[in-house]
Amino acid sequence: MENIYIQQNMCMQKILLTILAFFARLIIITKRPYIIGVTGTVGKTTISRWIATLLEHEYGKGSVMASQYNYNGEFGVPLTIIQARSPGKNIFWWISVFFLALVRLARPYPKYLVLEYGVDHPWEMDFLLSIAEPDIAILTEVTPAHISQFGTFEAYLREKILLVSRAKKAIIHEKMRDFISRDALYYGMGALSYIDVSGVRLFPDRSECILHIDTRDFPLTLPFAGEHQIINILPLFGVAEMCAIPYDHVVWAFPDLTLGWGRGAVLQGLWGSEIIDGSYNAGYRSLSEGIRFLAHFTESHECILFIGDMRELGDEFTPKFHHAIAQEIIQFHKEGKNFARIVLVGAYMRDFVLPLLESAGIPVLFFLTAPEAGESIRTFLLEPHTKPCLVFVKGSQNTIFLEEGIKKFLADSTDISELCRQSPEWIQKKTAYFTSIKDSQR
């Protein structure tokens, strides 16, 4: 009986997706917006968000459409085109989505459309491109993540690169150069890129650098922390060049740029501490860069590393990249860059990271759930300190949910609204999971 229900559910999803894609294609064919598509593994949501902000800053809010809900993938892209929220399993709300699609066809449509192309299974990119091929494709760095359905990293990479091959113009991360055989604007931290930077200076709440593009140099102060945010800003200058927007106007848009929930925003913690909140999700590259960022401040701050499992890496890469994270932490300690507290959450951290750190003689704490870990950090922050405390938080969502740990040491409880996954549905799901863990321990 359960198998019959699953089959019926899958059949209904396929029908809904077919209708949804039909309306999305019809909107694209009829309205012909200028499409900027973003894919990759590292930073694609932030870049998509910032490109939409830049275009709104330049041409007005009504001229740009992008996802309000960080949607991507086979349902997310057409929902973004229609500008509708996912109705879940409610068939009556799905009817309202299709009605809204008819309204979009009857009314003026924005000139620019920013789409995030996310894939987590084979042939998904082909399906997305059958709906909307971009005028400009942006390919961020691709690292192993969400590859459990692909089997190999190479298959996952080929899926991502399809976006670039089908676009009229391309802006590509320097590290992807060897995989691309077309003309493009390359960006990165190296001097070989068309858009690159030098003179990087990092602070807990901002980043500074010198931008080099074409024959011009710009001193930049970005109101976000970390080299990865500097890299995320670079594609905006490529978009500016392709859309004939003056480079200066990109800088003017900086005050309007924001980070999504759990994507690196700085929050205030107890006793003047600062929290770098990367709790939305975690892949190897983003977690590695975050640890390197935190290590930069070990002399000036009491640095607390609060990290959880990297999920969806697949059987090949799960032990490999968790071991790599452990080795990076060990190397920083060998260099005298000691973290004041290391707090781990999740089965992968327990199995692959904890043993290596303990064998290296590095003090480390492990907890089964994020709330327990958060209580530990709260206790530490309430102790006397001679230096300010800086907490870096990064972990995957499935069973990890580090945002629930952050709640324990926020300075202002109203900042809970700034954390990811705080809808009633998510709270119910997380509460049920944490309760099941407690019950299993009895």
N, C-alpha and C positions, 0 to 999 in steps of 0.2 A: 504493500500500500504506500509506503514511504517513497519507493522508487517511482511509482505512478505520479505522486504529488510533485516530485522533483522534475520529472519530464514535462508535466503540465506547466510548471512554473517557467522552465526554460523555453518552452514553446511560446508562452505569453510574452516573455522578454524579447524573443526574436521578432514577434509580430510588432510589438511596440517600437523596437529599434528600427525596423523596416519603415514604419510610418514616419517616425521621427526623422530618419535620414532623408526620406523623400521630401519632407517639408524644408529641411535645412538646405538640401541641394537646390530646391526651387527658389529659395530666397537668394542664394548665392548667384544663380544663373540670372535671376530677374533684376536684382539690385546691384550686382557687380561691385561690391566694396573692394577697397585696396586691402589685401590681407597680409598681415605680418604674423608668421608662424614661428613658434619657439619649441625646440625639443632638446633633448640631452638628459643628463642625469643630475648635474650640479647647477643649481641656481635658476632653473627654467621658470619657476613660478614667480620668483622675485623679478627677474628680467621682464617677463610678460607684464607684470603689474607696473613696473617703472616705464616701460615703453608706452603703455596706455596713458599714464600720467603725463609723459612728455608730449604726446600728441594732443591731449586735452589742453595742456598748457599753451600749446602753439595754435591750435585751431578751434578751441572751445569744447566744452564737455559733450554737447550734443553731436559732435562730429566723430566720436569714437565709441566703439562697443567692444567690451571685453568681459570676461567672466567675473561676476561679483562673488562667486563662491569657490574660486580656484578649481573649476571643473576642467577636466581633460579626459581623454579616452573616448571610447566608442559612444557612450551616452553623453559625456561632458561636452564634446565639441559641438554636436548639433544643438544641445540645450543652450550653449553659449550663443550660437548663431540666432536662435529664437529668442534668447534672453529670458529664459524661464528657469525656475527652480525645479529640481528633481521631485516628482510626485511620489517617489517610492513605489509602494504596491497599491496605491489608491487609484483605481481605474477611472473614477470620476475626475480626479485632478489631472489625469493624463488627457482626458477629453478637453479640459481647460487649456492644457499646453498646446494641443493641436488647434484649438480655436485661436490662441494667441499667435500661432504661426500664420494663420490666415490674416490676422490683423497686421502683422509685420509686412506681409505681402501687399497689403492695401495702403500702407502709409510710407512716408519717406524713411529711408534707412541711412544710418551713419555712413560717412565716406570711408572710414577706417575701421577695420576689424582685426583685433589682436586675439590670436588663438594659441592655446598651449596644447601641443600634441604629445600626450602621454600614452605609452604603450606598455602592456604587461602580458601580452600573449601574441603569438605569431599571427601575421596577416592583419593586425589591427591598424598599422600605419597605412597599408593599402586601402583599407576601408575608409579611414579618415580622409585620405587624399582623394578618394572618389567623391567626397562631399565638397572639399574645399582645398584647392592647391594654392599655396602662398605666392604672393608677389615677392616678398622678402622672407627667406628662411634663416633662422638663427639656430646654430648648432652649438650648444655648450659642451663642456667636457663630458664624455661618456665613460662611466665607470660601472663595474658590476653592481647592479641593483635591480630588483624586480625581475630577475632572470630565471626564476624557478620554472616558468612555463616555456622557456626558450631552449633549455638544455645546455647551451653553450653561450659564452659571452660573445663569440663571433656572430652568432645568429641574432642576438639582441642588438649588437652594434649595426648590423646590416639593416635591421628594421628602422633604427633611428636615422641612418644616413639617407634613407629613401626620401625624407623630407627635403633634404638639400638637393638631391638629384632632380626633383620635380619642380623646384622653385625657379623663378626668373632671375633672382639675385640671391646672394648668400653672404652671411656674416658668420664666421666660424672660429671657434676657439683654437688657438695655436697648437694645442696638443693633439688636435684631430687632423692636422695637415697631412700626415702620411696616409690617411684613409680616404682622402678626397681627391678627385681628378677633375676639378673644374675651377674656373676663376672665382675668386671670392675675396672679401676683406677679412683678414685675419686679425684677431685681437688676443692679448695675453700679457704676461709680465716680462716676456723676453724681448730683446731689441730687434728680433727678426720680424716682428709683427707690424702690420700697417698702423695698428692702434696699440700702443704700449705705454708703460709707466716706468718711472724711476724715482729715487729719493723717497721711498715709502717710510712713513712714520705712523706708528700705531699707538692709540690711546684707548682706554676702556670704553669711551663713549663716542669716538670719532676716528677717522683715518685721514692721513694727508699724503699727497704724492704730487709728482709732476707728470702730467699727461702729455704724450707725444703722439700727434696725429698729422699725417701729411708732413708739412714743413712747419707746423705750429706747435708751441708748447703752452700748456696751461697749468698753473698751480691749482690743485683741487683740494678742498676740504669736504669730505663726505661725512654726513652726520650719522654714520653707522660704523661699528667696530669690525676690524679684520680685513686681511688681504682679500678674502673671498668676496667681500662687498665691493672692493675696488674693481675686481675682475668683473663683477656683475654690472657695474656701471658702464663698462667700456662698449658693449654693443649699442648703447644709446647713441654714441657718437657715430657709429656706423649707420644707424637708422637716420640720424640727422643728415649725414652726407647724401644718402640715397633719396631722401625726401626734401632736399634743398632747405633744411633748417639750419640756421647759423649755429656754429658750435657754442657760441656764448649763450644761446637760448637753452641749451642742455643744462648748463650751470645754473641758469636762472630758475630752472625747474626743481633744483635740489631740495629747496624747503618743502615742496609738496610731495616728495617721495616718502613712502611709508613701507614698512615691512609687514608682511602678513603674520598672523598669530603663530608664535612658536618658531619663527624663522630668523632669529637673531636680534630681536628687540632687547633694549636694555630696560630692566625693571629694577625698582628699588627694594632691597631686602632689609632685614632687621639690622639695627644698629649701624646704619649708614653703609651697609654692604650693597654691592651692585650685582645683578643677575643678568647674564647673557643667556637669553631664553631661546634655545634651539630645539625645543621639545617636540616640534611637529613630527619630525622623522629623522632618520640617520642612515647615511651610506658611508662607505669607507672614506671617500675623499673629504666630505664635509666634516666628519668626526675627526679625522687626522688634522685638518686645518684648524679646527677649533682647539684641539689640544696644543698645537704649536702656538696658536694665538695666546692661550692662557699661560704657557711657559714663558712667554715674552715678559710677563709681569711678576714673576716669582720673587724678584728682589724688592719690588715696591709694594706688593700686596700679599696678603694671605690668600693663596689661590686654592679654590676648592673645585675638584673635578667630579661632576655628578653625571655619570654616563650609563646608558642602558644598551641592550642588545641591538645589533644591526640585523634586522630581519629581511627576508626576501632576497638573500644573496645566492641561494641555491646550495646544494650539497658540497660542491667543489670549493666555493669561495667563503663559506661561513667560517670554518676553522682557520683558513688562511688569513683572512683579514682581521679576525679577532686576535689571532696571534700577532699580527703586524702592529695592531694598536698597542698591545702589551709591550712589544719590543720598543716602540716609540716612547712610551712612558718610562721604561727602564733606561733608555738612552738619555732622556732629559735628566733623570736623577743622577746618572753618571757624570753629566756635565754640571752638576750642582744646581740644576733648576728643579728644586723639590716642591711638589705640591703639598700644601698644608693638610689636605684631606682628600682621599680618593674614595668615592662611594660608587659601588656597582649595583646594577639591578638587572635581573634576567638570567635565564638558564645558560645562554651562550657566554655571558660575562663570567658566570660561575665556572663553566667548564673549560673555557679557553683563555681567559684573561687572568682571573684570580690566581690560578696555580703558578703562572709565570711570575706575577708580581710578588707573590709570597716567597717563591724560591729565590728571588733576587733581593729579599730582605726589605721590601718596600711596604710600609704600613698601608693596609687597604681594608675597607669595610664592604661587606656584601649583604644585601637585603633581597628578600623575595618580591617585595612590592614597593612601589614608589612612595606611598605615604609613610611607610616605616623608614625609608631612606631619608625622606624630607624631615622627619622628626629628629633624626640624628644630626642633620645639618643645622637645624634650628638650635639644638643644644650647643653645637660648636659655636655658632654665631653669637650666642648669648654669653659666651665666656669672654673675659678681658682680652683685648688684642692691642698690640702696639702699632700694627699696620692695618689699613683698610682691607676689607675682605672682598674678593671677586669670585663669583660662582659661575662656572660654565656648565650648561645643561644641554645634553644631546642624547637622543635615543629614539628608537622606532616606536610606532604607535601600538602595534598588535601585542597585547599583554604587558606592555612596558608603561606607557602613559606617565612620563616623568612630570607632566604638568601638575598632576595631583600631589607630587612631592613638593613642587615649588610653592603650592598653597600654604605649606607649613611654615615657610620663612619669608613670606612677603611682608613688607613693612606696612602696606595699606591693603586691607582686604578687598577694597573696591577694585584693585588691579586684577582681581580674578577674572574680570570681564576681558582682560587683555590676553588671557591664556587660551590655548587652542582646545577644541573639543569640549565646549562647555554647554552645548545644547542639552535639553532634557533627555533626548535619546542616548547621547553619549554618556551622560552622567549615570543613567540607568544601566547601560552596558558595563561601565567601569565598576560601578558599585557591585554588580552581580559577580564580576570577575574577582575583585578583591575579597568578597565574601566567600567565594569558592576556595580561595587560597587559605583563608583562615580555617574553614571547615576541614580542609584536607590535613591541616596540622594538628587537629584535635585527636 
